[in-house]
Amino acid sequence: MNPDSLAIVLVKPQGPINIGSVARVMMNFGFTRLRLVDPTPEYLSLPARKMALAAFPILENAQVFDNLKDALSDIQAAFGTTRRFGKYRENFFTPATAAEKLNQDFPDVSSALVMGPEDNGLETKDLSLCRHFITIPTHDAFPSMNLSHALSILLYEISISSAKIRKPAGLPAKKLAHGNEIEHMFAHMKETLMNIEFLDKQNPEHILRTFRRIFGAGGITSRDVRIIRGLMGRIDWTENERRKHTHVHNE
């Protein structure tokens, strides 16, 4: 895994000491790309500085975003960390299997590990922006983990796996679509499928989550996005023509 290809994304981190600890863990394993979504204003405070020590430049250079969608706009493979199973169960990885996936399929792809707030983790709307999901099998009696502790497990597994896996020479890299391309595609898909009454207007995200799972499992390229949006455009045109003819016949 190329460390320059992997971003660590913290969503609404509130504890400056925890944020400093995350920077320190990142430096332990050679990762420097930190992104903060709506962080506490104190993320550069003295407690964070003391905890980060020599890794404080990682905090100083961290990119700050208002929302996760913007933070993932250029990311091609986002792995969300969560203990919420349910509808995401089929896409779950352990830290070890996620590391294998990253190193085998996305070694030089712009990727991200997305971690939620210390108290409740990632919300459903943020999980929907991720393509893959990681869970750490902690004990049910005390499942939550400190951010830096969880991250250390993930980065350890990635580091161990990267030492074992080498991409065979001559295989072209799969150029995956960026997050903003994919979200524009899903927005177009939602509008089109609502227009032809395929989606339930009361809960359109229910079916869209299935499409996210289908398209996210193997990774989707920019060409894939263009083809899907082309299909949606053709459906739009066909539906508009149908409505024109219906209107004429009704007059």
N, C-alpha and C positions, 0 to 999 in steps of 0.2 A: 504494500500500500504506500503510495506516494504521500508523505505527510502534508505536502502543499495542496493536495487534492481534497483533503478532508477538513471540513469546518465543524467546530463544536458550537451548537446553537443552544443557548439557555433562554427559555421563555419565562418572562416575569420573575427573574431571580431576585429575592428580597434580602438575603443576608450577605453583606459585604465580605464577611469572613469566609462564607461558603464560596463566593465568587473568586476570592483570592486563592482558596484551596484548589479550585478548578484550574486556574492558571498554572499553579504549581504542578499539578498532576499532568497537565498538557506538556509542560516543559520536560518532565521526567521521561516522557515517551517520544519527545521530538515533534510535537504538534503545536502550531502557533496560531492557527486561524480561529479566532474566537468571535462569535456574533452574539449580541445581547438584544433581546426583544423586550422593550418596556422595562428596563431594569430599575432597581432602586437608585435614586440619585447619589447614593453613597458608595457606588461600586468602585470609586477611585479613592475612597477615604483611607485614613491611616490604618484602621484594622485590616482592610483588604490588602494594603501595601505590606503590612507586617506578615500576613499569612502567605502572600505570594513570594516574598523575598526576591530572589534573582529573576523570577518569572513576571515581575510587575510590568515590564514592557509589553507583555501579551495583553494585559488589561488596558494599558495606555493606547495600544493600537487596535483594540477591539472595535468592530463595527456595531453601531447601535441602530436598531430599527423600531418603528412604531408597532409593527405587527409581523406575524410569522410569514404571511404570504410574501411580503417584501423581502424578508430575510432569506427566503428560499427561491427567489425569482431566477437566480442563475444556477441553482442546484439541480443536478440531473438524477440523483439517487438519494432520497431522504429517508433515514431510518428513525422512527419515533420510538422513544422508550416509554413503556406503560405496563401497568398490571391489569388494565381493563381488557378482558378477553372478549366475550360476546362476538359481535360481528367481525372483529378483526382476527379471530382465532386462527383462521387458515393461513394467515400471512406472518405468523409469529416465528421469530428466531430466538435462540438462546444467544448469549454473548459469543460463544464459540462458533455457532453456525452462521451468525451475522458476520463475524470476522472472515470466515471462509467465503461467504457471498461477496463481501467487499473486495477481498483480495483476488478472487477468481474472476469476477464479472466486472468490477469497477475500480481496478487498481489505479488508473489515471483519469478517472471520471470525477467531475466536480460533485462531491458527496457531502453528506452532513449527518451527524448524530444529533438528534433533537431531544432535549431534556426539559421537562416541565418544572413548574414551581415546586419548592420544597415540600409544601403542605399537601396539595391535591394532585400534582402531576399535570399532564397535558389534558386539555379539554377536548371534547369530541371534534369541535370545529378545527382544532389544530392537528389532531390525529388524521383528519381527512386530507390534510395537505401532504402527508407523508406517504411514501410508496410501500414501505416495509416497516415491521414493528419488532421491537426487541423487548423481551422480559427477562429479568434476572430472577431465578427461582429461589426467592427468599422464604423464610419460614412464615406460615400463615399467621402466627401469633404476633409477629412484628415485621410486616412486609416492607415498610418504607425504608429507604436508604438515604444517607447523606449524598448530596450531589457529587461531591468529589470522590467518595467511596465507590459509587456506582460507575462513575466515569473511569476510574482506575481499572476496574474489572474489564470494561469494554476495550480500553486502549491496550491493556495487557494482552487480551485475546487477539486483537488486531496485530499487535507487534509479533506475537508468537506465530500467528498464522502466516504473516508476510514473510517470515524467515523460511517457511516450509514450501510456500507456493510460488512457482515461477510460471509465467505465461509462456506457452510454447511459441518458438520463433515462427514468424510468418503469418500468424493469425491477425487479421485486421481488427482493430478495436471497434466496438459497436458505439456509434456516436448517439448518445441519448439526448432526448429533448430536455430543455431547461424548464424549471418550474413555472415560469411565466407563460411559456408556450402551452404547457399542459393545462394550466388553470384557465387560459383563454379558450382552449378546446372544450373543457368541461362547461364553461359558461355558455358557449355556443350550443353545446349538446343539450344543456338544460333548457335553453330558450326554445330550441327546435322541438324537443320531445314534449315540452309543455304545450307548444302550439298545436301539435297533432294529437294532444290529449293522451299521450302514452304514459306520462308521469301523473301521479296523484298531486293535484295542486295543493292539497293540505300538507303533504309530506313528500316533496319531490326528491329530497336527499336520500330517501330509503333505497330507491333503485339506483340512483347515481353512485351510491357507495359500492354497489355491486360492479358497476362499470369501472370505478376506480381500482377495485381489487383485480378485475380481469386485466386491465391495461397496465397495472402497476407491478404485477407479479414478475414478469420477465423484463421489464424496462421497455420504454416506448421511445422511438427515435423521432427526430424532426420530420422525417418522411412519413412515418406513421401518423403523426399529428396532422400533416397536410392532407393525407388520404381521408382520415376520419372527418376533418372539417369540410373536405370536398363532398363527402357523403351527406353531411348535415346540410350543406349548401344546396345540394340536389334535392333533398327532402323539402327544404324551404321553398325552392322554386316550384316543385310539384304541388305542394300544398297551396301555394298562392294561385297557381293555375286552376286547381280543382275548385277553389273558392270563387274564382272569377266565373267559371262555367256554371257553378251552382247558382250564383247570383243572377246570371243571364237567364237561366232556365226558370228561375222563380219569378222573373218579371213578366 
